[in-house]
Amino acid sequence: MRRYLVLALLIAVLPLVVVTWLYDRFTGELLEDLGEQKVQHSMNATRAVLSGFLKARQFELETIVDLPNIERFVSEDPMSSELERTHALISFETDSLDIYGVLFFDAQWQLKTALPGVASSGSPYWGDMELSLAGLSRRKFADFWLIGPQEPRPGRSGWFLLAAPLPLSTGETASSGFVALHIRFSSLTELLKNQSRIDGFTPLVSTSDGHRFTVNGQVAQDQTSSWLSEEFAPGWSIEVVKHDPAVDLGQELRRPVFLLGVGVSVVLVSGFFMTLIMRTKRRFWPLIKGAEAVSRGDWNIHIRPEGNDEITLLAKAFNRMGGRLKALIDSRLEVEKKAVLGEFSASIAHEVRNPLATIKVCVQSFPQDDNPRNAELITLVLEEIDRVNEVVENLLSFARPFDPERVWVTAGDLLRRLAALIEPLAARENILLSLSGEQEAPLCVDENQIQQVLMNLALNSIQAMPEGGELNLDVQTVNDNTIISVSDTGIGMPPDALERATEPFYTTRSQGTGLGLSISKRLVQLNGGDLRIGSESDVGTRVSLTFNASKDTHG
């Protein structure tokens, strides 16, 4: 049990400890890998959003370039009646909080006209028309120019330009200037918000002038090299800075609580197996004690079944085994006892019978005289010789009973014949003889042997009623069995005498041989029946003979 407990604990706890160690070791790396994959997927989505933002602005700019008289905004008053309709269309296209306004430049990138949008404020739309492109990066973007960005300054927001050349007038070989969307820079950087929600990673927008900007459009102070970068416009890209460690295991996994849970699990598993082993050991102790009792020859041991499991089935099987072993050993002892008694009886009968016959002949040949004393002695000797000869006959009957010649008869025929033979003796002893039950019940037996058994039982009952009483011969049928009962109201037998009643040579009468019931039981068994005795002191005795009366059994 101890070895089983240790092995069970190792099997249950060791994998738990190993898995816990592996989990604690590799979960951080797994979460980090998952975070990196999430960042990559998020970056692709954000790149598409930024590209889409610029693409939408390109479409707006193309629409403005295609408006009639658009090239006149470089040199003429935009508020003139001739340009009023075009001005209204430009205002309609720039009706967005992402666009400060529309700027018109000459061929040397000098600002000539500034048309404010809904988000415009301050210069160059109100007050001095000042807007310098000096120092700003310019990148060709398809048929457009990407200029800037201009970093945020105190009181001024950051911005960048998306410009396109004005259409050529008739006879011109070069564009007269450029039209540009004045775009709010933070409108572009704010599109990184989804990317910034991933812990351990910081998204930035990197521009062609080498500056990096945060989600709010401010210049980034973190100079850490980017972990991942994706370009979404010429010279402009999304960069992701990875922080180390990406995941704080002590905080995110709550390692102390986790390890405490593992420890509690180990204790619970150990307690469970300990309880299981102790309970199993307690259940096995009765089986061990029972086996030791059987080894000592105590066949009356009985294990009380508990529960409804395999051990209970084993206890029941052990009880059945003990009962069957006891019956088998008792049967074997009975057979051996009968064999020894048979051999002994046959030997004694052979050694005694012939001398008895010789003695009887010699006594009978004694001359008769007138002395009554001699005549009485001769008569007494002859009676004793006959009594000894009867004992010898009983010994031979017990040692070598004849095989039964079984025929179908009715129980009533046997009992009526018995009643006719013992009725005079019963009347003389003041005993009331009666027959009852199903007298026509059939049975297949040797008539002479069963008649001998019934006669012996009836004589025993008469001898057990010296003061008179009742003797009943009864017949009952139960299923396929015919039961003949011989009962009396005699002195009965005490329990110790009842247990040994059918043992050879056991008797409670001074003149008895102790073979009557033994021979009767053996004859009944030879005829396929069973003899059982029930008795109670001062109440009476009942002997039952049970025979199988099935036609299928006996053909």
ChimeraX attribute file (.defattr): number of C-alpha atoms within 10 A of each C-alpha:
attribute: neighborCount
match mode: 1-to-1
recipient: residues
	/A:1	11
	/A:2	10
	/A:3	8
	/A:4	11
	/A:5	17
	/A:6	14
	/A:7	12
	/A:8	17
	/A:9	18
	/A:10	13
	/A:11	11
	/A:12	15
	/A:13	19
	/A:14	13
	/A:15	11
	/A:16	16
	/A:17	15
	/A:18	11
	/A:19	12
	/A:20	15
	/A:21	13
	/A:22	11
	/A:23	12
	/A:24	16
	/A:25	11
	/A:26	12
	/A:27	14
	/A:28	18
	/A:29	13
	/A:30	12
	/A:31	14
	/A:32	17
	/A:33	13
	/A:34	12
	/A:35	18
	/A:36	19
	/A:37	12
	/A:38	13
	/A:39	24
	/A:40	17
	/A:41	13
	/A:42	18
	/A:43	22
	/A:44	14
	/A:45	15
	/A:46	20
	/A:47	20
	/A:48	12
	/A:49	16
	/A:50	21
	/A:51	16
	/A:52	13
	/A:53	14
	/A:54	16
	/A:55	12
	/A:56	12
	/A:57	19
	/A:58	20
	/A:59	12
	/A:60	15
	/A:61	22
	/A:62	16
	/A:63	13
	/A:64	25
	/A:65	21
	/A:66	12
	/A:67	15
	/A:68	13
	/A:69	15
	/A:70	19
	/A:71	23
	/A:72	17
	/A:73	24
	/A:74	23
	/A:75	14
	/A:76	13
	/A:77	14
	/A:78	18
	/A:79	12
	/A:80	11
	/A:81	10
	/A:82	13
	/A:83	17
	/A:84	13
	/A:85	15
	/A:86	18
	/A:87	20
	/A:88	11
	/A:89	14
	/A:90	23
	/A:91	18
	/A:92	12
	/A:93	17
	/A:94	25
	/A:95	15
	/A:96	14
	/A:97	14
	/A:98	21
	/A:99	24
	/A:100	23
	/A:101	26
	/A:102	26
	/A:103	24
	/A:104	27
	/A:105	22
	/A:106	19
	/A:107	15
	/A:108	9
	/A:109	14
	/A:110	16
	/A:111	21
	/A:112	18
	/A:113	21
	/A:114	25
	/A:115	21
	/A:116	23
	/A:117	23
	/A:118	14
	/A:119	15
	/A:120	20
	/A:121	14
	/A:122	13
	/A:123	14
	/A:124	18
	/A:125	20
	/A:126	12
	/A:127	9
	/A:128	9
	/A:129	14
	/A:130	14
	/A:131	13
	/A:132	11
	/A:133	15
	/A:134	8
	/A:135	9
	/A:136	16
	/A:137	18
	/A:138	19
	/A:139	17
	/A:140	15
	/A:141	16
	/A:142	11
	/A:143	10
	/A:144	18
	/A:145	19
	/A:146	24
	/A:147	21
	/A:148	22
	/A:149	21
	/A:150	19
	/A:151	17
	/A:152	15
	/A:153	9
	/A:154	5
	/A:155	6
	/A:156	12
	/A:157	14
	/A:158	17
	/A:159	22
	/A:160	22
	/A:161	24
	/A:162	24
	/A:163	27
	/A:164	24
	/A:165	21
	/A:166	25
	/A:167	20
	/A:168	13
	/A:169	13
	/A:170	6
	/A:171	6
	/A:172	9
	/A:173	8
	/A:174	12
	/A:175	14
	/A:176	19
	/A:177	24
	/A:178	25
	/A:179	29
	/A:180	25
	/A:181	25
	/A:182	24
	/A:183	24
	/A:184	23
	/A:185	24
	/A:186	20
	/A:187	19
	/A:188	21
	/A:189	20
	/A:190	15
	/A:191	17
	/A:192	25
	/A:193	14
	/A:194	14
	/A:195	23
	/A:196	19
	/A:197	13
	/A:198	16
	/A:199	14
	/A:200	18
	/A:201	19
	/A:202	21
	/A:203	28
	/A:204	28
	/A:205	24
	/A:206	22
	/A:207	19
	/A:208	19
	/A:209	14
	/A:210	9
	/A:211	14
	/A:212	22
	/A:213	22
	/A:214	21
	/A:215	21
	/A:216	17
	/A:217	22
	/A:218	18
	/A:219	16
	/A:220	15
	/A:221	9
	/A:222	12
	/A:223	8
	/A:224	10
	/A:225	10
	/A:226	14
	/A:227	14
	/A:228	15
	/A:229	17
	/A:230	17
	/A:231	15
	/A:232	19
	/A:233	19
	/A:234	15
	/A:235	17
	/A:236	19
	/A:237	18
	/A:238	25
	/A:239	21
	/A:240	23
	/A:241	18
	/A:242	18
	/A:243	13
	/A:244	9
	/A:245	10
	/A:246	18
	/A:247	17
	/A:248	12
	/A:249	14
	/A:250	10
	/A:251	9
	/A:252	9
	/A:253	14
	/A:254	11
	/A:255	13
	/A:256	11
	/A:257	11
	/A:258	13
	/A:259	15
	/A:260	11
	/A:261	12
	/A:262	16
	/A:263	15
	/A:264	12
	/A:265	14
	/A:266	18
	/A:267	13
	/A:268	12
	/A:269	16
	/A:270	19
	/A:271	13
	/A:272	13
	/A:273	18
	/A:274	18
	/A:275	13
	/A:276	13
	/A:277	17
	/A:278	15
	/A:279	11
	/A:280	13
	/A:281	12
	/A:282	11
	/A:283	17
	/A:284	15
	/A:285	11
	/A:286	16
	/A:287	19
	/A:288	11
	/A:289	13
	/A:290	22
	/A:291	17
	/A:292	13
	/A:293	15
	/A:294	16
	/A:295	10
	/A:296	9
	/A:297	11
	/A:298	13
	/A:299	20
	/A:300	13
	/A:301	17
	/A:302	17
	/A:303	17
	/A:304	11
	/A:305	16
	/A:306	12
	/A:307	9
	/A:308	8
	/A:309	9
	/A:310	9
	/A:311	16
	/A:312	16
	/A:313	14
	/A:314	15
	/A:315	21
	/A:316	17
	/A:317	13
	/A:318	18
	/A:319	21
	/A:320	13
	/A:321	13
	/A:322	20
	/A:323	16
	/A:324	13
	/A:325	14
	/A:326	17
	/A:327	13
	/A:328	12
	/A:329	13
	/A:330	12
	/A:331	12
	/A:332	12
	/A:333	12
	/A:334	13
	/A:335	12
	/A:336	12
	/A:337	14
	/A:338	19
	/A:339	13
	/A:340	13
	/A:341	17
	/A:342	19
	/A:343	16
	/A:344	15
	/A:345	22
	/A:346	20
	/A:347	14
	/A:348	14
	/A:349	19
	/A:350	13
	/A:351	12
	/A:352	14
	/A:353	18
	/A:354	12
	/A:355	11
	/A:356	17
	/A:357	14
	/A:358	11
	/A:359	15
	/A:360	18
	/A:361	12
	/A:362	10
	/A:363	15
	/A:364	14
	/A:365	9
	/A:366	11
	/A:367	7
	/A:368	11
	/A:369	9
	/A:370	7
	/A:371	8
	/A:372	10
	/A:373	10
	/A:374	13
	/A:375	15
	/A:376	11
	/A:377	11
	/A:378	16
	/A:379	14
	/A:380	12
	/A:381	16
	/A:382	18
	/A:383	13
	/A:384	12
	/A:385	18
	/A:386	15
	/A:387	12
	/A:388	15
	/A:389	18
	/A:390	14
	/A:391	18
	/A:392	21
	/A:393	16
	/A:394	20
	/A:395	25
	/A:396	20
	/A:397	17
	/A:398	23
	/A:399	21
	/A:400	13
	/A:401	16
	/A:402	11
	/A:403	11
	/A:404	17
	/A:405	12
	/A:406	16
	/A:407	12
	/A:408	14
	/A:409	16
	/A:410	18
	/A:411	23
	/A:412	21
	/A:413	15
	/A:414	16
	/A:415	22
	/A:416	13
	/A:417	12
	/A:418	17
	/A:419	18
	/A:420	9
	/A:421	12
	/A:422	16
	/A:423	15
	/A:424	12
	/A:425	12
	/A:426	23
	/A:427	12
	/A:428	10
	/A:429	16
	/A:430	16
	/A:431	22
	/A:432	14
	/A:433	16
	/A:434	12
	/A:435	16
	/A:436	13
	/A:437	16
	/A:438	17
	/A:439	20
	/A:440	13
	/A:441	19
	/A:442	22
	/A:443	24
	/A:444	22
	/A:445	24
	/A:446	19
	/A:447	21
	/A:448	13
	/A:449	21
	/A:450	18
	/A:451	16
	/A:452	16
	/A:453	20
	/A:454	22
	/A:455	19
	/A:456	15
	/A:457	20
	/A:458	23
	/A:459	13
	/A:460	16
	/A:461	28
	/A:462	23
	/A:463	16
	/A:464	19
	/A:465	21
	/A:466	13
	/A:467	12
	/A:468	19
	/A:469	19
	/A:470	18
	/A:471	23
	/A:472	18
	/A:473	23
	/A:474	20
	/A:475	23
	/A:476	18
	/A:477	18
	/A:478	10
	/A:479	9
	/A:480	14
	/A:481	18
	/A:482	24
	/A:483	24
	/A:484	25
	/A:485	23
	/A:486	21
	/A:487	22
	/A:488	28
	/A:489	23
	/A:490	25
	/A:491	19
	/A:492	21
	/A:493	20
	/A:494	12
	/A:495	13
	/A:496	8
	/A:497	14
	/A:498	15
	/A:499	12
	/A:500	13
	/A:501	20
	/A:502	22
	/A:503	18
	/A:504	19
	/A:505	16
	/A:506	17
	/A:507	18
	/A:508	12
	/A:509	9
	/A:510	7
	/A:511	7
	/A:512	12
	/A:513	16
	/A:514	20
	/A:515	21
	/A:516	23
	/A:517	21
	/A:518	18
	/A:519	23
	/A:520	22
	/A:521	20
	/A:522	19
	/A:523	25
	/A:524	21
	/A:525	15
	/A:526	17
	/A:527	21
	/A:528	15
	/A:529	20
	/A:530	17
	/A:531	20
	/A:532	12
	/A:533	16
	/A:534	15
	/A:535	21
	/A:536	16
	/A:537	13
	/A:538	12
	/A:539	12
	/A:540	21
	/A:541	22
	/A:542	20
	/A:543	19
	/A:544	17
	/A:545	22
	/A:546	23
	/A:547	23
	/A:548	22
	/A:549	22
	/A:550	15
	/A:551	12
	/A:552	6
	/A:553	8
	/A:554	12
	/A:555	5
